[in-house]
Amino acid sequence: MSLARIARVIGIVMIFSIVGSLSVAALVSLLVVGLGASILQLIFSVADLDGFRSLLSIALWLLAFVAALAALLPSLGAGVVFALSAVYAGQNAIWMAWFAAAVGIAGFIGFGMFVQPSESSAVILPGVRSLTQALSLSALLAGIAVIPASLCWWFARPLHRGNVAS
């Protein structure tokens, strides 16, 4: 095991952890703003609630922070899967990044099925109660994760394009 390969694995995992979490937070924020902006404009104009605009800005930043925090564990798992497959097996195509994101999401949801954190815990896990709910949530999150996984793959290109000499 060479030190250069281990350093490349650590670099890819860090890129997936940071870029993946931040891009998921940005994507969730854009979805919320894009889908809810017109409804909020209507509510603010009808009910004359202009004083709540600053509160809404704080809520949006809080949503982005929590989304980044919740995406950290699946991004870390996807980074480990992709880094090991890219550095040690030579599988560094974009479809492998998408597959790694799907594995990270499935592991996160599977972990949420069996572990129920206490109310005072800071762990963010989905509360999945059935297999059909887990499969539908996995499919939805994997569809959303295509953009962040592609972005992580693009940022990690210099690290996973190295030689894979045996």
N, C-alpha and C positions, 0 to 999 in steps of 0.2 A: 504494500500500500504506500503510495508516494504521498508526500506532503502537499504536492501541487494539486493532486486530485481531491484531497480532503479540503483544501482551501477553496477549490472551485465549488464543491458541494456546499460548504458553508456560505459562500457568496450567493449561490443560487437560492438557497433557503432564505437568506436574509432579503433578497430582492422580492421573492414571492411573498414573504411575510409583510414587508412594508408596502410595496406597490399594490399587492393584492388587497390588503385591508383598506388602503386609502382609495383605491379605485372602486371598491364595492361601496364605500361610504359616499363617494361622489355620485355613483350611479343611483343609489337609493335616494339621495337628496334630489337629484334631477327628476326622478320619477315622481316623488312627492310634490315637488314644486310644479312640474309639468301637468300633473293630473289634478292637483288641488288648487292651483292659483286662481282659476276662473270662479270656482265655487266660493273661495274666500273673498274675492273681490265683490261678489254678489252679496255675501253676508255682511261685509263691512259697509257697503253702500246702503243696504236696506236698514240695518240695525244701528247705524252711526256709531261703530265701535273702532274709530281710528286710534284710540289710545292703546289698543291691543297689538298694534303692528310691531312695536319693539319686543313685546313678549313673544310674538310669533317668530321673530328673528332668533331669539334665544332658544326657542324650542327647535328650530331647524338646525342650529349648531349642535344642540344636545343630541338630536336624532343622528346627525352625521358622526358624532363621537361614539355613540352607542353602536351604530352600524359598523364602524371601524373596529371597535372592540369585539363585537360578535363575530366579525369575519377573520379575526386573528388566528383562531385555532384551525379552521378549515384551510386558510392560506398557508399556515405552517405545515399542515399535513400534505397539501398539494405540492409545496416546495420540496419537502423531503422525497416524495414519490418521484417528482420530475427530476430532481438533482441526481438521485441514485440511478434512474434510468438513462439520463443523458450522459453522465460522466462515466459510469461503469458499464453500461450496456450499449451505448452509442445511439440510443433512441431519443433523438432531440428534435423531432418534428413537432409542428404546432398541434397536431392531433394528440400527441402525447401530453402536452400541457393541458389540453381540454380533458383528457382522460384522468390526469392527475388531479385536476380540480373536481371532477366528478367523484373520484375516490376520496378526496378530502371531505367533500360534502357528505358522502355516504357514511364515512367514519364519524363525522360530527353528529349526524342524525342518529346513527346507531348507538353512539355514546349517550345521546339524550334519551334513547329508549330505555336504557338500563340503569342510568344514574339519575337520581332525583336529588338535586342539591337542596340544602335547607334554605329557608327564606332569608337568613342572614348571610348566605354565601354570595360572593361576588361573581360566581361562575354563571355564564350565560349559555344555557342549553335549551334546545327546543323541547317542548312537552308533547311528545308523540305517543299516542295511545294505541294505534293499530298499525298493521303492516301496510294497508292501503293508504293510510295517511302518511306514513313514512315514504312510500314510493312516490306519491304525488308531490310531497314537499321536496324530495330529492330531485325529481324531474324539473320542478319549477326553479329551484336554486341552481341546478346545473345549467339551465337555459340562461339564467341571469349571469352566471359565472363565466360564460364564453368570452365576454369582452375583457374582464379583468385578467383571465388566464392568458388571453392573447397579448395583452399589454405586458404582463410579467414575462412571457416568452420572449417578446421583443426586447425588453430591457436586459434580459439575461443572455442574449445571444453571444456576446463576447466570451462568456464563461462556458457555455455548453458547446461551442464550436471548436473546442480544442481537440488535439489528437487523442485517439483512444487506442493507444498502442498496448498490445498485450504483454 
